[in-house]
Amino acid sequence: MKQKERTIIMEGRIHSVESLGTVDGPGLRYIIFTQGCLLRCLYCHNPDTWGLTDASRKATVDELVDEILPYRPYFTVSGGGVTISGGEPLLQMPFVEALFKELKKADIHTCIDTSAGCVNETKAFLSHLDNLLEYTDLILLDLKHIDNEKHIALTGKPNEHIIKFAKMLSERKQPVWIRHVLVPGYTDDEEDLIKLGGFINSLENVERFEILPYHQLGVHKYEALELEYPLEGVIEPTTEEVVRAYDLVNFKGITPVSV
């Protein structure tokens, strides 16, 4: 008697979703925030996503696709789609690949929002990445700091593997938007911003560069989790400081402002 084949049901660890987001990729987007992150950014506004095993829910690919498909008319009209963010979505690459594969069957634009903190050069990781990029239209890459020592102080991890990842995406001509959080006193040094711009302009695949001004919207989460907020007293950058940063980076492509 022929043995019955087993169906493997893959689940993702999900922190939360946003049904019609407007800032994480083009158009109106269904945003899935995954659980788990290896970086400990001082300005992180979602410390509740750090735990690798915690999750507000576990969801299968089919469940998420069923939730997403009703929003397809909004994607079509606005040029939007689905963004998977975090936490760090690359910690769950097989799940993200399976989800994106189904979304592409429905002709839905797919985007990964990553800080690449978990990237490595193992054969297993690169194999999963190859498969995932086949179904990925766009990557939002968050470059925390161009200086390695300052990156360690800011996030708890070095940035060499992140820089290599950015170069690899350039070699593959994978469309990328690069984003940089501007934190007064931490990521706004003139020399660092000029160096960041030089690196970004050396890449051949960056379609857009965005500066994300630091904000304090996540402070209440630290209080709820009984964690000390690391940037107590740091104020949000002014419009003039943001424009200055764009000018120093001097990205040669598209930015949200004219400099």
Secondary structure as UniProt FT lines:
FT   STRAND          11..21
FT   STRAND          29..34
FT   TURN            42..43
FT   HELIX           47..49
FT   STRAND          57..60
FT   HELIX           61..68
FT   HELIX           69..71
FT   HELIX           72..78
FT   STRAND          81..85
FT   HELIX           89..92
FT   HELIX           93..105
FT   TURN            106..107
FT   STRAND          109..114
FT   TURN            117..118
FT   HELIX           123..133
FT   TURN            134..135
FT   STRAND          138..142
FT   HELIX           148..155
FT   HELIX           160..171
FT   TURN            172..173
FT   STRAND          176..182
FT   TURN            184..187
FT   HELIX           190..202
FT   STRAND          206..213
FT   TURN            217..218
FT   HELIX           219..224
FT   TURN            225..226
FT   TURN            230..233
FT   HELIX           239..249
//
